Amino acid sequence: MPDVPAFAERHRAAIALGSNLPSWFGEPRANVLAAVEHIRSLGRVVVVSTLIVTEPEIYIDQPQFVNGALVLDTELGPVELMRALLEVERELGRVRTGVPPKGPRVIDLDLIFYDNVVMETDELTLPHPGVATRGFVLRPLAEIAEEWVHPVTGVSVGEMLG
């Protein structure tokens, strides 16, 4: 009898996307779209939200952002996925040294949810700790995953936005 190939377990992740600086790809919108294309190599992009323009909320003295979100089916584990997202940021020109925290950036990719995983390590916290208070994450995420329930609070993305 021939060997039957093992099928890898699939996981669903919600990823927030943002940019407010130009790069060699173009303006911030082009950076976000380039990030989506890079993320396609990490699994199957199920859906991408509309891209929206938002005002900076944390570090105010910077340009407006282009924000969006996507849902990804992936075989990567949560830490592997986060490392891969950081690598995509580097490939797209993200610089983390010598810049203010939460300051301007070419691209920002945040792993918001990964299945219903709850974890806190030095490298990754899931769900993303700021999700419930960040309209620039919730607005696009609600468009594509309104019913996704926060595994700690039991509140859906749509309810958090409301």
Sequence and secondary structure as in RCSB ss.txt:
>XXXX:A:sequence
MPDVPAFAERHRAAIALGSNLPSWFGEPRANVLAAVEHIRSLGRVVVVSTLIVTEPEIYIDQPQFVNGALVLDTE
LGPVELMRALLEVERELGRVRTGVPPKGPRVIDLDLIFYDNVVMETDELTLPHPGVATRGFVLRPLAEIAEEWVH
PVTGVSVGEMLG
>XXXX:A:secstr
          EEEEEEEEE S BTTBSHHHHHHHHHHHHGGGSEEEEE   EEE  SSS SS  EEEEEEEEEES
S HHHHHHHHHHHHHHTT   SSS TT   S EEEEEEETT  EE SS EES TTGGG HHHHHHHHHHHTT B 
TTT  BHHHHH 
